[in-house]
Amino acid sequence: MKDSNSYLKVDISIEIEDPREAELLKKNMYKMRDAVIKILRNVSEDDMKRSDIQESIKNQIKQDLKEKLKIDTITGIYFNEFVVQ
């Protein structure tokens, strides 16, 4: 997290409607991970206190995947784990 000694651990699942786009995401998993890490590194401790932070992060991830990988059929982004220490 930005300007913090705290640790953030997340596990994310992404639901995609189009099987071809799902395969594209699998092939580019390293790009998706990199994008998510960049997004999470820009989140501050104050941001983490906001009630809407998880939705905000989901929207950022969705937008990033649309821009970088041209994946338009994302139907859901889910946090299986979201821990701040």
Secondary structure, DSSP 8 states (H G I E B T S, - for coil): -BT-S--EEEEEEEEES-HHHHHHHHHTHHHHHHHHHHHHHT-BHHHHTSTTHHHHHHHHHHHHHHHHH----EEEEEEEEEEE-
